[in-house]
């Protein structure tokens, strides 16, 4: 059962990557809350924002969009949805410090995909960085830290080409730890 949210909480919002992040074991604090849901897209996150907006959490870490890519959604639509999420927080929970995390790369070799999705993700992240700058929110670029020499997610960070291995979560936690406390 999920605990209710408070204004002192640090909320992680996203899809299965977030849902699988055992935040309490990494950060050892009681006010970190996971609101990741497997399969979620930017549309679905927008749909379930109310609980989080009403709580007015201290911090929000958002990573969302990879499922939109897998479903063939246009980059501009995904950016528009994330922009809408940011604006809703700025309007209804202005005290929440927003951290927008880049979409992680995938390993196309493991996934047997050859559609250059990592190039699309890289380009999307560049545009997301610009949106964050324009809206004056923190952008956390995790993408490059997960890459191997071929420009795909390093095999040690994933077990299926998309979802993170223990080593992948270790890296993510290490990269964002200074922003948690």
C-alpha positions in Angstrom: 0.0 0.0 0.0 1.3 3.4 -0.9 1.6 6.0 1.9 0.0 9.3 1.4 2.2 12.3 0.4 3.2 15.3 2.5 4.8 18.6 1.7 8.1 17.4 3.1 8.3 14.5 0.7 10.7 13.9 -2.2 8.6 12.3 -4.9 9.9 10.2 -7.8 7.5 10.2 -10.7 7.7 8.1 -13.8 7.3 4.7 -15.4 8.7 1.2 -14.7 12.3 2.5 -14.4 11.2 4.7 -11.5 8.9 2.0 -10.1 11.8 -0.4 -9.9 14.0 2.1 -8.1 14.2 1.0 -4.4 14.6 4.5 -3.2 14.5 3.8 0.5 17.4 1.4 0.4 19.5 3.8 -1.6 18.7 7.0 0.3 17.9 5.8 3.8 15.3 8.5 4.4 11.7 8.1 5.2 10.4 11.0 3.2 11.4 9.7 -0.3 8.3 8.4 -2.1 8.0 6.4 -5.3 5.2 7.1 -7.7 6.5 5.2 -10.7 4.0 3.0 -12.6 5.1 0.4 -15.2 4.0 1.3 -18.7 3.2 4.9 -18.0 3.5 7.5 -20.7 3.6 11.3 -20.4 -0.2 11.3 -20.9 -0.8 8.9 -18.0 1.5 10.8 -15.7 -0.4 14.0 -16.5 -3.6 12.1 -15.7 -2.4 11.1 -12.2 -0.8 14.4 -11.1 -3.5 15.5 -8.8 -2.4 13.5 -5.7 1.1 14.9 -6.0 0.1 18.4 -6.8 -2.2 18.5 -3.8 0.6 17.3 -1.5 2.9 20.1 -2.7 6.0 18.0 -2.1 9.4 19.5 -1.3 11.0 18.0 -4.4 9.9 16.1 -7.5 12.2 14.0 -9.7 10.5 13.2 -13.0 11.7 10.7 -15.6 9.1 9.9 -18.3 8.9 9.4 -22.0 10.5 6.2 -23.1 7.1 4.4 -23.4 5.9 7.3 -25.5 8.9 6.6 -27.9 8.1 2.9 -28.0 4.5 3.8 -28.9 5.6 6.0 -31.8 4.6 9.3 -30.2 6.0 12.5 -31.8 8.8 14.2 -29.9 6.9 17.5 -29.9 3.9 15.8 -28.2 6.1 14.2 -25.5 7.8 17.6 -24.9 4.5 19.4 -24.7 3.2 16.9 -22.1 6.3 17.3 -20.0 6.1 21.0 -20.3 2.5 20.8 -19.2 3.5 18.8 -16.1 6.2 21.4 -15.2 3.7 24.3 -15.7 1.1 22.6 -13.5 3.7 22.3 -10.7 4.8 25.9 -11.2 1.2 27.0 -10.9 -0.3 24.7 -8.2 2.8 23.8 -6.2 5.3 26.6 -6.7 7.3 25.6 -3.7 8.2 22.2 -5.2 11.7 22.0 -6.5 11.6 20.3 -9.9 14.2 17.9 -11.2 13.6 16.8 -14.8 15.7 13.8 -15.6 16.7 12.9 -19.2 15.4 9.8 -20.8 17.9 7.0 -20.5 19.4 5.3 -23.6 18.4 1.8 -24.5 20.6 -1.1 -25.8 19.3 -1.6 -29.3 21.5 -4.8 -29.8 19.8 -6.6 -26.8 16.4 -5.4 -28.0 17.0 -6.4 -31.6 16.0 -2.9 -32.6 17.7 -1.0 -35.4 15.7 2.1 -35.7 18.3 4.4 -34.1 16.1 5.1 -31.1 19.1 6.2 -29.1 19.7 9.0 -31.6 16.1 10.1 -31.2 16.4 10.0 -27.4 19.6 12.0 -27.5 17.9 14.7 -29.7 14.8 14.7 -27.5 17.0 15.2 -24.4 18.6 18.2 -26.0 15.2 19.7 -26.5 14.1 18.8 -23.0 17.2 20.6 -21.7 16.1 23.7 -23.5 12.6 23.5 -22.1 13.9 23.2 -18.6 16.2 26.1 -19.1 13.3 28.2 -20.5 11.0 27.2 -17.6 13.8 27.6 -15.0 13.8 24.1 -13.6 16.7 21.7 -13.0 17.6 19.3 -15.8 19.6 16.2 -14.9 21.3 14.7 -17.9 21.9 11.1 -17.1 22.0 9.9 -20.7 25.7 10.0 -21.3 26.6 8.2 -18.1 24.8 5.1 -19.2 26.4 4.8 -22.6 28.9 2.2 -23.9 31.5 2.8 -26.6 28.8 2.0 -29.3 26.5 4.8 -28.1 23.9 2.4 -26.5 23.1 1.7 -22.9 25.9 -0.3 -21.5 24.9 -3.9 -21.1 26.0 -3.9 -17.4 23.3 -1.3 -16.7 20.4 -3.3 -18.2 19.0 -6.8 -18.2 16.7 -6.4 -21.3 17.9 -3.4 -23.1 15.6 -0.9 -21.4 15.1 -1.8 -17.7 17.9 -1.3 -15.3 20.0 -3.9 -13.6 21.2 -3.5 -10.0 24.3 -1.7 -11.4 22.1 0.6 -13.4 20.2 1.6 -10.2 23.5 2.0 -8.4 24.7 4.5 -11.0 21.4 6.4 -11.1 21.4 6.7 -7.3 25.1 7.8 -7.2 24.4 10.5 -9.9 21.4 12.1 -8.1 22.4 11.6 -4.5 23.8 15.1 -4.0 20.4 16.5 -5.0 18.4 14.4 -2.6 19.8 15.7 0.7 
